[in-house]
Amino acid sequence: MAIDKLKKNQYVHWMPLTNEQIDNILINDEIDKVLYNFETSNDNAKINNTIKECISCKLLHNHQRIFEQAISAYHREDYDISIVAMFSIIDGLLTRYSGNLATGMKERSKQIFESINEDVPLNDDEFSVLILYMTFGATIESLSESIHFSQDEPRNLNRHWVMHGRSTRDFTALDCMKLVNCIYGILLIGNMQKEENAFDN
């Protein structure tokens, strides 16, 4: 299933997939190349639009300055700097919208989900909400996977290894794109949370 491949590769998505996208995902073993092309086709349209939406979102709050610095580093191809900055933003946003001051990413994301009615639509398309929930939940779980430092560094992005200075991998543009998508996923869920609270009141 195409969604399973997105989940496995830490790719947060929030729109229905076209038949062409599904075929490309299913028939290609090198899924990261497919995702990179998806983000950068039409003169980087997808990633540039996601960055623009993040910057214009009021829910980014006091993380906007560091987000813009992270994007500046990404454009300069200083991917290591960008990755560290974006992990700190993800941590901050998860705390803000879960109300949980603990450091566990998985637990905080679970609390955010629990605060939202499952029937709240995203752009009147409930399938988009389902895709967002599935890919975001799996991505957070993968990013926060606990792997002891005595073991080999995981293939996927790992917050624990990055933020504790143990990662020695060469970060890529796609790594940064994946974290931008994760940040935007939190903002989308935060917006649904806000709308849910407004409706309840």
Helices and strands as residue ranges (DSSP letters): H 2-8, H 19-27, H 31-56, G 58-63, H 64-75, H 79-98, H 105-114, H 126-143, H 159-163, H 173-200
